[in-house]
Amino acid sequence: MITRSIRGSLVLAAILLASAYGLSLLADFNWVGPDMPDRVTQVMIGLILVLFGNATGKREKDADPAGDAKPALMAARRFFGLALVLGGLVHAGAWLLAPLDLANTVSMAAVIIALLAGLARVAYAVIVSRETPDQG
Amino acid sequence: MSDVFKALSDPTRREVLRMLKSGPKSAGELAEAFPVSRPTMSAHFNALRAAGLVSTEKAGKSVIYHLNVSVLEEALLGFAGAFGLGSRPSADASSERKEKP
């Protein structure tokens, strides 16, 4: 069964692929600059990251239907979303404004740092919640 | 989005959201923390629910509230609190204020 969220993700993927292919064609005909397909596609990837990160906290009840998850874990989940949003914004901004070489490095670094920070925060929350089972 | 701004403009509603950061709570638990009548508190809960900032579930006779904010909404909550937006309680809340026993 295809849920609404899977359908949305498939539509986003289709838009991403179609725009990348369309821009490549336009670049082949020299209607847009040679770096435009890369830039537009990467900005879209950054914005998709922002979109998913932003919605992370909105699905708290789905992640914890029984409502018995430790508050620290839910806070870590929200932090992970914030890290994804910031990483995505830097990714999109770098590909929008910076020279290509710099944009590549900065955007990769931003996303990796965001993922590591988010995962570290979640791991910390898991460890703390296991050590203090009665205190959330 | 205007529902979100309206919901975040009231300090009582912002405080409810802050309380929910520490985990889901029943309507009774939340209402006890504020010196306002039940109907006023109910109006606050309705505003939060209409804005999609909280989600609810029934547990027996009580209603359990879950925090349901996006990163952007949480940032707006922080800004609204930092700048004291709507620091005077809204008209609907102030009209029904009562002394806490």
gemmi code that builds the backbone of each chain (N, CA, C; Angstrom):
import gemmi

chains = {
    "A": [
        ("MET", (0.847, -1.200, 0.000), (0.000, 0.000, 0.000), (0.880, 1.246, 0.000)),
        ("ILE", (0.594, 2.178, -0.886), (1.387, 3.407, -0.936), (0.740, 4.455, -0.036)),
        ("THR", (1.459, 4.834, 0.992), (0.919, 5.840, 1.897), (1.135, 7.225, 1.298)),
        ("ARG", (0.524, 8.236, 1.960), (0.641, 9.606, 1.471), (2.095, 10.058, 1.481)),
        ("SER", (2.822, 9.662, 2.538), (4.204, 10.128, 2.643), (5.092, 9.484, 1.579)),
        ("ILE", (4.827, 8.191, 1.258), (5.616, 7.531, 0.209), (5.300, 8.181, -1.149)),
        ("ARG", (4.004, 8.471, -1.360), (3.613, 9.107, -2.627), (4.307, 10.465, -2.768)),
        ("GLY", (4.322, 11.222, -1.671), (4.982, 12.533, -1.686), (6.458, 12.412, -2.005)),
        ("SER", (7.105, 11.408, -1.401), (8.530, 11.215, -1.635), (8.795, 10.829, -3.088)),
        ("LEU", (7.913, 9.970, -3.644), (8.075, 9.555, -5.044), (7.901, 10.750, -5.985)),
        ("VAL", (6.932, 11.612, -5.666), (6.714, 12.805, -6.496), (7.945, 13.713, -6.444)),
        ("LEU", (8.499, 13.903, -5.233), (9.702, 14.732, -5.096), (10.863, 14.149, -5.903)),
        ("ALA", (11.020, 12.815, -5.817), (12.105, 12.162, -6.556), (11.911, 12.349, -8.061)),
        ("ALA", (10.649, 12.219, -8.515), (10.366, 12.375, -9.943), (10.675, 13.806, -10.393)),
        ("ILE", (10.285, 14.795, -9.568), (10.564, 16.203, -9.911), (12.069, 16.436, -9.998)),
        ("LEU", (12.794, 15.852, -9.021), (14.250, 16.018, -8.978), (14.904, 15.437, -10.240)),
        ("LEU", (14.486, 14.205, -10.587), (15.076, 13.540, -11.765), (14.712, 14.279, -13.052)),
        ("ALA", (13.430, 14.683, -13.139), (12.971, 15.355, -14.359), (13.693, 16.697, -14.534)),
        ("SER", (13.851, 17.439, -13.446), (14.510, 18.745, -13.580), (15.987, 18.569, -13.913)),
        ("ALA", (16.626, 17.551, -13.308), (18.044, 17.312, -13.608), (18.216, 16.954, -15.089)),
        ("TYR", (17.337, 16.076, -15.584), (17.428, 15.666, -16.991), (17.118, 16.845, -17.916)),
        ("GLY", (16.060, 17.593, -17.571), (15.674, 18.745, -18.390), (16.785, 19.781, -18.454)),
        ("LEU", (17.391, 20.068, -17.316), (18.466, 21.070, -17.291), (19.697, 20.584, -18.059)),
        ("SER", (19.969, 19.263, -17.986), (21.096, 18.712, -18.752), (20.876, 18.905, -20.251)),
        ("LEU", (19.624, 18.667, -20.673), (19.291, 18.875, -22.085), (19.491, 20.342, -22.474)),
        ("LEU", (18.997, 21.242, -21.599), (19.141, 22.673, -21.883), (20.613, 23.071, -21.943)),
        ("ALA", (21.424, 22.466, -21.061), (22.864, 22.775, -21.063), (23.522, 22.272, -22.347)),
        ("ASP", (23.059, 21.098, -22.843), (23.607, 20.561, -24.092), (23.371, 21.517, -25.259)),
        ("PHE", (22.236, 22.213, -25.209), (21.928, 23.179, -26.277), (22.466, 24.577, -25.970)),
        ("ASN", (23.241, 24.665, -24.884), (23.820, 25.945, -24.448), (22.757, 27.000, -24.116)),
        ("TRP", (21.588, 26.546, -23.702), (20.547, 27.495, -23.306), (20.734, 27.928, -21.853)),
        ("VAL", (21.404, 27.112, -21.081), (21.771, 27.509, -19.714), (23.260, 27.223, -19.555)),
        ("GLY", (23.866, 27.829, -18.536), (25.294, 27.630, -18.302), (25.612, 26.181, -17.967)),
        ("PRO", (26.869, 25.751, -18.183), (27.222, 24.347, -17.963), (27.098, 23.898, -16.501)),
        ("ASP", (27.219, 24.853, -15.567), (27.120, 24.454, -14.152), (25.696, 24.547, -13.607)),
        ("MET", (24.774, 25.044, -14.424), (23.399, 25.246, -13.934), (22.712, 23.936, -13.510)),
        ("PRO", (22.808, 22.841, -14.311), (22.132, 21.599, -13.878), (22.601, 21.140, -12.502)),
        ("ASP", (23.926, 21.161, -12.280), (24.456, 20.747, -10.975), (23.927, 21.635, -9.859)),
        ("ARG", (23.998, 22.932, -10.106), (23.589, 23.876, -9.059), (22.111, 23.712, -8.691)),
        ("VAL", (21.267, 23.685, -9.707), (19.823, 23.596, -9.427), (19.491, 22.282, -8.721)),
        ("THR", (20.082, 21.181, -9.226), (19.800, 19.882, -8.606), (20.269, 19.851, -7.155)),
        ("GLN", (21.461, 20.374, -6.899), (21.983, 20.346, -5.529), (21.194, 21.270, -4.603)),
        ("VAL", (20.759, 22.420, -5.115), (19.923, 23.307, -4.289), (18.619, 22.590, -3.934)),
        ("MET", (18.061, 21.872, -4.907), (16.822, 21.133, -4.632), (17.058, 20.036, -3.592)),
        ("ILE", (18.201, 19.364, -3.691), (18.507, 18.325, -2.695), (18.604, 18.957, -1.298)),
        ("GLY", (19.258, 20.113, -1.222), (19.358, 20.812, 0.057), (17.997, 21.183, 0.613)),
        ("LEU", (17.126, 21.667, -0.273), (15.789, 22.078, 0.179), (14.934, 20.877, 0.593)),
        ("ILE", (15.143, 19.749, -0.088), (14.420, 18.532, 0.305), (14.864, 18.088, 1.706)),
        ("LEU", (16.181, 18.228, 1.949), (16.709, 17.912, 3.282), (16.054, 18.814, 4.337)),
        ("VAL", (15.920, 20.098, 3.999), (15.269, 21.056, 4.911), (13.820, 20.634, 5.161)),
        ("LEU", (13.147, 20.248, 4.085), (11.739, 19.845, 4.179), (11.559, 18.645, 5.105)),
        ("PHE", (12.383, 17.630, 4.913), (12.266, 16.424, 5.736), (12.694, 16.696, 7.180)),
        ("GLY", (13.761, 17.473, 7.344), (14.219, 17.811, 8.697), (13.161, 18.596, 9.446)),
        ("ASN", (12.538, 19.544, 8.749), (11.508, 20.385, 9.369), (10.327, 19.540, 9.846)),
        ("ALA", (10.002, 18.507, 9.084), (8.820, 17.706, 9.426), (9.107, 16.637, 10.469)),
        ("THR", (10.364, 16.483, 10.866), (10.716, 15.400, 11.795), (9.896, 15.464, 13.086)),
        ("GLY", (9.810, 16.660, 13.687), (9.080, 16.790, 14.942), (7.584, 16.642, 14.780)),
        ("LYS", (7.080, 16.861, 13.558), (5.643, 16.775, 13.300), (5.131, 15.347, 13.405)),
        ("ARG", (6.051, 14.399, 13.311), (5.613, 13.002, 13.339), (5.933, 12.348, 14.682)),
        ("GLU", (5.959, 13.186, 15.737), (6.332, 12.657, 17.043), (5.368, 11.572, 17.514)),
        ("LYS", (4.088, 11.797, 17.271), (3.105, 10.806, 17.732), (3.242, 9.497, 16.958)),
        ("ASP", (3.604, 9.600, 15.663), (3.816, 8.378, 14.879), (5.010, 7.602, 15.415)),
        ("ALA", (6.044, 8.365, 15.851), (7.253, 7.709, 16.356), (7.020, 7.120, 17.736)),
        ("ASP", (6.043, 7.664, 18.443), (5.806, 7.230, 19.819), (4.306, 7.114, 20.058)),
        ("PRO", (3.653, 6.157, 19.401), (2.194, 6.078, 19.486), (1.694, 5.836, 20.900)),
        ("ALA", (2.469, 5.108, 21.698), (2.015, 4.818, 23.060), (2.279, 5.978, 24.003)),
        ("GLY", (3.119, 6.928, 23.574), (3.415, 8.080, 24.410), (4.305, 7.753, 25.591)),
        ("ASP", (5.003, 6.609, 25.537), (5.830, 6.243, 26.682), (7.333, 6.360, 26.400)),
        ("ALA", (7.681, 6.962, 25.262), (9.110, 7.163, 24.977), (9.642, 8.239, 25.924)),
        ("LYS", (10.911, 8.137, 26.233), (11.522, 9.110, 27.137), (11.529, 10.486, 26.461)),
        ("PRO", (11.193, 11.534, 27.221), (11.213, 12.887, 26.639), (12.569, 13.235, 26.043)),
        ("ALA", (13.648, 12.712, 26.661), (14.990, 13.009, 26.142), (15.153, 12.455, 24.724)),
        ("LEU", (14.530, 11.291, 24.469), (14.629, 10.705, 23.128), (13.867, 11.544, 22.112)),
        ("MET", (12.692, 12.045, 22.522), (11.918, 12.872, 21.604), (12.624, 14.203, 21.361)),
        ("ALA", (13.293, 14.726, 22.403), (14.060, 15.972, 22.235), (15.224, 15.733, 21.271)),
        ("ALA", (15.840, 14.554, 21.378), (16.948, 14.222, 20.479), (16.448, 14.119, 19.039)),
        ("ARG", (15.252, 13.584, 18.895), (14.642, 13.476, 17.559), (14.421, 14.870, 16.967)),
        ("ARG", (13.937, 15.791, 17.807), (13.727, 17.159, 17.322), (15.062, 17.827, 16.985)),
        ("PHE", (16.094, 17.530, 17.803), (17.423, 18.084, 17.519), (17.939, 17.556, 16.177)),
        ("PHE", (17.695, 16.267, 15.923), (18.126, 15.673, 14.654), (17.465, 16.407, 13.486)),
        ("GLY", (16.190, 16.717, 13.649), (15.469, 17.485, 12.617), (16.091, 18.855, 12.415)),
        ("LEU", (16.421, 19.533, 13.528), (17.043, 20.857, 13.445), (18.395, 20.775, 12.731)),
        ("ALA", (19.177, 19.723, 13.063), (20.482, 19.559, 12.424), (20.317, 19.361, 10.919)),
        ("LEU", (19.308, 18.565, 10.532), (19.060, 18.336, 9.097), (18.652, 19.636, 8.398)),
        ("VAL", (17.820, 20.430, 9.068), (17.382, 21.711, 8.482), (18.585, 22.627, 8.260)),
        ("LEU", (19.439, 22.759, 9.289), (20.601, 23.644, 9.162), (21.565, 23.121, 8.100)),
        ("GLY", (21.802, 21.806, 8.118), (22.682, 21.204, 7.107), (22.145, 21.424, 5.704)),
        ("GLY", (20.831, 21.247, 5.549), (20.192, 21.444, 4.237), (20.272, 22.883, 3.776)),
        ("LEU", (20.099, 23.817, 4.709), (20.175, 25.239, 4.338), (21.580, 25.609, 3.883)),
        ("VAL", (22.590, 25.108, 4.609), (23.979, 25.396, 4.218), (24.268, 24.752, 2.859)),
        ("HIS", (23.783, 23.513, 2.672), (23.966, 22.795, 1.409), (23.375, 23.599, 0.251)),
        ("ALA", (22.120, 24.020, 0.422), (21.449, 24.771, -0.644), (22.124, 26.125, -0.862)),
        ("GLY", (22.460, 26.795, 0.236), (23.101, 28.109, 0.128), (24.444, 28.039, -0.564)),
        ("ALA", (25.219, 27.011, -0.233), (26.552, 26.869, -0.835), (26.438, 26.667, -2.342)),
        ("TRP", (25.491, 25.793, -2.759), (25.346, 25.530, -4.197), (24.713, 26.706, -4.940)),
        ("LEU", (24.030, 27.557, -4.190), (23.411, 28.732, -4.804), (24.432, 29.843, -5.017)),
        ("LEU", (25.363, 29.996, -4.070), (26.198, 31.189, -4.048), (27.685, 30.955, -4.270)),
        ("ALA", (28.194, 29.816, -3.812), (29.652, 29.631, -3.799), (30.165, 29.112, -5.142)),
        ("PRO", (31.469, 29.298, -5.418), (32.068, 28.661, -6.598), (31.919, 27.139, -6.499)),
        ("LEU", (31.898, 26.465, -7.657), (31.562, 25.035, -7.664), (32.431, 24.190, -6.744)),
        ("ASP", (33.762, 24.382, -6.813), (34.657, 23.556, -5.991), (34.362, 23.748, -4.507)),
        ("LEU", (34.224, 25.016, -4.133), (33.955, 25.332, -2.730), (32.571, 24.817, -2.318)),
        ("ALA", (31.596, 24.966, -3.211), (30.231, 24.522, -2.908), (30.203, 23.023, -2.628)),
        ("ASN", (30.945, 22.269, -3.432), (30.992, 20.823, -3.253), (31.514, 20.466, -1.864)),
        ("THR", (32.636, 21.085, -1.499), (33.259, 20.776, -0.210), (32.372, 21.232, 0.957)),
        ("VAL", (31.917, 22.478, 0.875), (31.125, 23.043, 1.985), (29.825, 22.270, 2.182)),
        ("SER", (29.150, 21.946, 1.073), (27.852, 21.274, 1.211), (28.018, 19.868, 1.783)),
        ("MET", (29.061, 19.149, 1.316), (29.308, 17.804, 1.853), (29.629, 17.880, 3.338)),
        ("ALA", (30.498, 18.832, 3.690), (30.899, 18.980, 5.092), (29.685, 19.317, 5.958)),
        ("ALA", (28.831, 20.214, 5.452), (27.659, 20.636, 6.242), (26.727, 19.460, 6.507)),
        ("VAL", (26.478, 18.659, 5.475), (25.538, 17.543, 5.644), (26.140, 16.483, 6.560)),
        ("ILE", (27.450, 16.204, 6.377), (28.101, 15.184, 7.220), (28.108, 15.636, 8.680)),
        ("ILE", (28.451, 16.917, 8.909), (28.467, 17.435, 10.287), (27.057, 17.368, 10.891)),
        ("ALA", (26.049, 17.732, 10.099), (24.663, 17.697, 10.600), (24.260, 16.274, 10.981)),
        ("LEU", (24.592, 15.310, 10.112), (24.234, 13.917, 10.401), (24.960, 13.412, 11.645)),
        ("LEU", (26.267, 13.718, 11.723), (27.046, 13.257, 12.877), (26.529, 13.881, 14.174)),
        ("ALA", (26.240, 15.199, 14.117), (25.735, 15.885, 15.320), (24.391, 15.284, 15.737)),
        ("GLY", (23.520, 15.061, 14.769), (22.199, 14.487, 15.068), (22.317, 13.083, 15.638)),
        ("LEU", (23.154, 12.265, 15.003), (23.311, 10.886, 15.483), (23.955, 10.859, 16.863)),
        ("ALA", (24.928, 11.744, 17.094), (25.593, 11.802, 18.400), (24.581, 12.173, 19.485)),
        ("ARG", (23.706, 13.126, 19.160), (22.689, 13.569, 20.135), (21.716, 12.434, 20.441)),
        ("VAL", (21.322, 11.689, 19.399), (20.396, 10.566, 19.605), (21.077, 9.476, 20.430)),
        ("ALA", (22.352, 9.177, 20.093), (23.082, 8.142, 20.831), (23.210, 8.532, 22.304)),
        ("TYR", (23.515, 9.811, 22.545), (23.637, 10.291, 23.922), (22.313, 10.128, 24.669)),
        ("ALA", (21.220, 10.486, 24.002), (19.901, 10.371, 24.647), (19.569, 8.914, 24.949)),
        ("VAL", (19.930, 8.008, 24.027), (19.654, 6.581, 24.249), (20.451, 6.082, 25.446)),
        ("ILE", (21.744, 6.454, 25.506), (22.598, 5.997, 26.612), (22.072, 6.524, 27.950)),
        ("VAL", (21.747, 7.823, 27.978), (21.260, 8.422, 29.228), (19.937, 7.795, 29.650)),
        ("SER", (19.043, 7.545, 28.690), (17.735, 6.996, 29.051), (17.853, 5.551, 29.541)),
        ("ARG", (18.884, 4.825, 29.077), (19.079, 3.460, 29.577), (19.653, 3.480, 30.987)),
        ("GLU", (20.487, 4.486, 31.260), (21.105, 4.573, 32.584), (20.128, 5.064, 33.641)),
        ("THR", (19.149, 5.874, 33.203), (18.164, 6.405, 34.158), (16.765, 5.995, 33.719)),
        ("PRO", (16.417, 4.706, 33.937), (15.145, 4.198, 33.419), (13.906, 4.865, 33.987)),
        ("ASP", (13.979, 5.433, 35.176), (12.768, 5.991, 35.793), (12.653, 7.494, 35.649)),
        ("GLN", (13.659, 8.116, 35.021), (13.636, 9.569, 35.039), (13.460, 10.213, 33.684)),
        ("GLY", (13.086, 9.494, 32.623), (12.859, 10.139, 31.336), (14.043, 10.858, 30.849)),
    ],
    "B": [
        ("MET", (-0.983, 28.867, 8.216), (0.142, 29.426, 8.969), (-0.327, 30.499, 9.943)),
        ("SER", (-1.418, 31.212, 9.589), (-1.911, 32.256, 10.498), (-2.405, 31.639, 11.799)),
        ("ASP", (-2.913, 30.394, 11.712), (-3.340, 29.696, 12.929), (-2.156, 29.477, 13.860)),
        ("VAL", (-1.002, 29.182, 13.250), (0.202, 28.948, 14.053), (0.607, 30.233, 14.771)),
        ("PHE", (0.629, 31.357, 14.028), (1.004, 32.632, 14.648), (0.007, 33.008, 15.756)),
        ("LYS", (-1.270, 32.771, 15.479), (-2.287, 33.094, 16.480), (-2.065, 32.246, 17.735)),
        ("ALA", (-1.782, 30.959, 17.523), (-1.583, 30.069, 18.672), (-0.341, 30.464, 19.470)),
        ("LEU", (0.712, 30.862, 18.769), (1.974, 31.167, 19.453), (1.978, 32.567, 20.068)),
        ("SER", (0.966, 33.361, 19.769), (0.965, 34.739, 20.274), (0.525, 34.823, 21.733)),
        ("ASP", (0.018, 33.741, 22.271), (-0.461, 33.775, 23.650), (0.534, 33.076, 24.582)),
        ("PRO", (0.928, 33.748, 25.665), (1.930, 33.157, 26.564), (1.468, 31.858, 27.226)),
        ("THR", (0.174, 31.734, 27.493), (-0.320, 30.493, 28.111), (-0.129, 29.316, 27.164)),
        ("ARG", (-0.480, 29.563, 25.905), (-0.343, 28.485, 24.915), (1.126, 28.132, 24.700)),
        ("ARG", (1.988, 29.161, 24.728), (3.428, 28.865, 24.586), (3.924, 28.035, 25.769)),
        ("GLU", (3.398, 28.351, 26.951), (3.816, 27.607, 28.142), (3.341, 26.153, 28.058)),
        ("VAL", (2.137, 25.957, 27.512), (1.632, 24.585, 27.320), (2.586, 23.811, 26.420)),
        ("LEU", (3.023, 24.443, 25.331), (3.940, 23.763, 24.403), (5.256, 23.446, 25.093)),
        ("ARG", (5.730, 24.389, 25.923), (6.990, 24.138, 26.645), (6.834, 22.952, 27.598)),
        ("MET", (5.660, 22.866, 28.244), (5.422, 21.743, 29.161), (5.397, 20.417, 28.405)),
        ("LEU", (4.850, 20.459, 27.193), (4.754, 19.214, 26.416), (6.107, 18.743, 25.904)),
        ("LYS", (7.108, 19.628, 25.922), (8.449, 19.198, 25.513), (8.989, 18.124, 26.453)),
        ("SER", (8.486, 18.124, 27.676), (8.962, 17.117, 28.628), (8.115, 15.845, 28.569)),
        ("GLY", (7.294, 15.701, 27.533), (6.543, 14.469, 27.328), (5.048, 14.723, 27.247)),
        ("PRO", (4.291, 13.729, 26.734), (2.835, 13.886, 26.607), (2.190, 14.089, 27.985)),
        ("LYS", (1.153, 14.905, 28.030), (0.469, 15.163, 29.305), (-1.041, 15.181, 29.067)),
        ("SER", (-1.770, 14.865, 30.136), (-3.235, 14.891, 30.020), (-3.719, 16.332, 30.126)),
        ("ALA", (-4.956, 16.550, 29.667), (-5.538, 17.895, 29.729), (-5.607, 18.374, 31.173)),
        ("GLY", (-5.905, 17.467, 32.091), (-5.997, 17.827, 33.505), (-4.660, 18.291, 34.059)),
        ("GLU", (-3.609, 17.529, 33.738), (-2.273, 17.901, 34.214), (-1.881, 19.287, 33.721)),
        ("LEU", (-2.180, 19.548, 32.457), (-1.821, 20.846, 31.873), (-2.653, 21.966, 32.501)),
        ("ALA", (-3.954, 21.696, 32.666), (-4.845, 22.738, 33.190), (-4.471, 23.130, 34.617)),
        ("GLU", (-3.995, 22.155, 35.401), (-3.643, 22.442, 36.797), (-2.505, 23.446, 36.925)),
        ("ALA", (-1.706, 23.552, 35.877), (-0.531, 24.425, 35.957), (-0.876, 25.892, 35.712)),
        ("PHE", (-2.116, 26.174, 35.347), (-2.475, 27.560, 35.004), (-3.669, 28.029, 35.833)),
        ("PRO", (-3.635, 29.296, 36.259), (-4.740, 29.815, 37.084), (-5.904, 30.299, 36.230)),
        ("VAL", (-6.376, 29.461, 35.348), (-7.504, 29.851, 34.486), (-8.577, 28.773, 34.541)),
        ("SER", (-9.772, 29.154, 34.138), (-10.894, 28.217, 34.215), (-10.761, 27.126, 33.148)),
        ("ARG", (-11.497, 26.057, 33.350), (-11.458, 24.936, 32.391), (-11.887, 25.352, 30.979)),
        ("PRO", (-12.997, 26.145, 30.859), (-13.389, 26.548, 29.498), (-12.310, 27.366, 28.794)),
        ("THR", (-11.617, 28.225, 29.549), (-10.543, 29.019, 28.948), (-9.419, 28.110, 28.488)),
        ("MET", (-9.085, 27.157, 29.359), (-8.002, 26.221, 29.016), (-8.402, 25.401, 27.785)),
        ("SER", (-9.682, 25.040, 27.746), (-10.180, 24.273, 26.612), (-10.041, 25.081, 25.317)),
        ("ALA", (-10.305, 26.400, 25.410), (-10.153, 27.264, 24.230), (-8.689, 27.307, 23.792)),
        ("HIS", (-7.782, 27.360, 24.773), (-6.354, 27.340, 24.435), (-5.984, 26.021, 23.726)),
        ("PHE", (-6.487, 24.911, 24.269), (-6.189, 23.605, 23.654), (-6.734, 23.551, 22.228)),
        ("ASN", (-7.937, 24.097, 22.038), (-8.530, 24.095, 20.695), (-7.687, 24.904, 19.718)),
        ("ALA", (-7.175, 26.051, 20.197), (-6.337, 26.890, 19.325), (-5.065, 26.138, 18.939)),
        ("LEU", (-4.477, 25.449, 19.907), (-3.248, 24.693, 19.619), (-3.527, 23.535, 18.660)),
        ("ARG", (-4.672, 22.897, 18.874), (-5.025, 21.763, 18.008), (-5.332, 22.251, 16.593)),
        ("ALA", (-6.041, 23.381, 16.492), (-6.389, 23.923, 15.166), (-5.132, 24.306, 14.390)),
        ("ALA", (-4.101, 24.753, 15.118), (-2.849, 25.129, 14.458), (-1.981, 23.914, 14.154)),
        ("GLY", (-2.400, 22.752, 14.643), (-1.619, 21.531, 14.411), (-0.354, 21.467, 15.250)),
        ("LEU", (-0.322, 22.233, 16.332), (0.880, 22.237, 17.176), (0.844, 21.134, 18.233)),
        ("VAL", (-0.340, 20.597, 18.472), (-0.454, 19.447, 19.370), (-1.334, 18.396, 18.695)),
        ("SER", (-1.099, 17.154, 19.061), (-2.001, 16.100, 18.616), (-2.576, 15.446, 19.867)),
        ("THR", (-3.737, 14.862, 19.719), (-4.418, 14.318, 20.901), (-4.754, 12.856, 20.710)),
        ("GLU", (-4.930, 12.195, 21.833), (-5.461, 10.838, 21.804), (-6.290, 10.633, 23.070)),
        ("LYS", (-7.289, 9.800, 22.965), (-8.130, 9.514, 24.119), (-7.514, 8.372, 24.901)),
        ("ALA", (-7.442, 8.532, 26.201), (-6.991, 7.452, 27.078), (-8.008, 7.336, 28.200)),
        ("GLY", (-8.974, 6.451, 27.996), (-10.067, 6.364, 28.960), (-10.895, 7.628, 28.901)),
        ("LYS", (-11.030, 8.289, 30.084), (-11.833, 9.514, 30.118), (-11.004, 10.750, 29.823)),
        ("SER", (-9.696, 10.614, 29.860), (-8.867, 11.825, 29.680), (-8.314, 11.917, 28.258)),
        ("VAL", (-7.938, 13.126, 27.910), (-7.333, 13.386, 26.599), (-5.844, 13.653, 26.820)),
        ("ILE", (-5.030, 12.927, 26.072), (-3.579, 13.093, 26.208), (-3.090, 13.981, 25.062)),
        ("TYR", (-2.305, 14.987, 25.402), (-1.765, 15.908, 24.400), (-0.309, 15.581, 24.115)),
        ("HIS", (0.018, 15.517, 22.833), (1.397, 15.295, 22.380), (1.884, 16.560, 21.679)),
        ("LEU", (3.152, 16.873, 21.867), (3.753, 17.980, 21.125), (3.849, 17.580, 19.656)),
        ("ASN", (3.554, 18.507, 18.756), (3.541, 18.176, 17.330), (4.064, 19.375, 16.524)),
        ("VAL", (5.290, 19.789, 16.838), (5.827, 20.992, 16.193), (6.956, 20.649, 15.227)),
        ("SER", (7.001, 21.398, 14.126), (8.105, 21.261, 13.187), (9.268, 22.117, 13.691)),
        ("VAL", (10.408, 21.986, 13.024), (11.578, 22.782, 13.411), (11.267, 24.272, 13.296)),
        ("LEU", (10.601, 24.646, 12.199), (10.258, 26.059, 11.996), (9.325, 26.561, 13.091)),
        ("GLU", (8.323, 25.748, 13.432), (7.378, 26.161, 14.474), (8.062, 26.264, 15.832)),
        ("GLU", (9.024, 25.359, 16.084), (9.750, 25.424, 17.355), (10.611, 26.689, 17.402)),
        ("ALA", (11.186, 27.047, 16.251), (11.973, 28.286, 16.192), (11.073, 29.494, 16.428)),
        ("LEU", (9.878, 29.472, 15.828), (8.923, 30.574, 16.041), (8.514, 30.656, 17.510)),
        ("LEU", (8.337, 29.487, 18.122), (7.996, 29.446, 19.553), (9.100, 30.118, 20.372)),
        ("GLY", (10.347, 29.796, 20.027), (11.486, 30.403, 20.729), (11.529, 31.914, 20.541)),
        ("PHE", (11.315, 32.360, 19.304), (11.336, 33.800, 19.014), (10.200, 34.517, 19.752)),
        ("ALA", (9.012, 33.923, 19.684), (7.856, 34.549, 20.328), (8.090, 34.679, 21.825)),
        ("GLY", (8.706, 33.646, 22.419), (9.001, 33.700, 23.849), (10.084, 34.721, 24.157)),
        ("ALA", (11.130, 34.749, 23.316), (12.268, 35.643, 23.558), (11.844, 37.107, 23.473)),
        ("PHE", (10.952, 37.407, 22.530), (10.529, 38.799, 22.361), (9.241, 39.104, 23.121)),
        ("GLY", (8.744, 38.123, 23.860), (7.567, 38.344, 24.701), (6.326, 38.723, 23.927)),
        ("LEU", (6.139, 38.128, 22.747), (4.952, 38.453, 21.941), (3.685, 38.115, 22.714)),
        ("GLY", (2.736, 39.037, 22.678), (1.463, 38.796, 23.358), (1.654, 38.527, 24.835)),
        ("SER", (2.596, 39.247, 25.464), (2.887, 38.947, 26.867), (1.693, 39.228, 27.773)),
        ("ARG", (0.769, 40.085, 27.274), (-0.492, 40.217, 27.999), (-1.419, 39.118, 27.518)),
        ("PRO", (-2.084, 38.435, 28.447), (-2.969, 37.336, 28.034), (-4.048, 37.823, 27.080)),
        ("SER", (-4.467, 36.926, 26.173), (-5.464, 37.292, 25.179), (-6.801, 37.598, 25.844)),
        ("ALA", (-7.670, 38.329, 25.113), (-8.938, 38.788, 25.685), (-9.796, 37.621, 26.156)),
        ("ASP", (-9.824, 36.547, 25.376), (-10.671, 35.422, 25.759), (-10.165, 34.780, 27.033)),
        ("ALA", (-8.822, 34.797, 27.228), (-8.270, 34.189, 28.432), (-8.479, 35.095, 29.639)),
        ("SER", (-8.227, 36.419, 29.459), (-8.298, 37.317, 30.606), (-9.720, 37.455, 31.137)),
        ("SER", (-10.701, 37.312, 30.252), (-12.083, 37.469, 30.690), (-12.510, 36.339, 31.617)),
        ("GLU", (-11.792, 35.236, 31.541), (-12.217, 34.098, 32.341), (-11.196, 33.727, 33.408)),
        ("ARG", (-10.247, 34.631, 33.656), (-9.245, 34.345, 34.657), (-9.870, 34.160, 36.041)),
        ("LYS", (-9.317, 33.274, 36.799), (-9.842, 33.079, 38.144), (-8.683, 32.840, 39.086)),
        ("GLU", (-8.926, 32.989, 40.342), (-7.902, 32.759, 41.340), (-7.654, 31.270, 41.477)),
        ("LYS", (-6.382, 30.902, 41.570), (-6.081, 29.490, 41.775), (-6.299, 29.173, 43.253)),
        ("PRO", (-6.989, 28.104, 43.574), (-7.255, 27.795, 44.984), (-5.948, 27.497, 45.746)),
    ],
}
model = gemmi.Model(1)
for chain_id, residues in chains.items():
    chain = gemmi.Chain(chain_id)
    for i, (resn, *xyz) in enumerate(residues, 1):
        res = gemmi.Residue()
        res.name, res.seqid = resn, gemmi.SeqId(i, " ")
        for name, pos in zip(("N", "CA", "C"), xyz):
            atom = gemmi.Atom()
            atom.name, atom.element = name, gemmi.Element(name[0])
            atom.pos, atom.b_iso = gemmi.Position(*pos), 0.0
            res.add_atom(atom)
        chain.add_residue(res)
    model.add_chain(chain)
structure = gemmi.Structure()
structure.add_model(model)
structure.setup_entities()
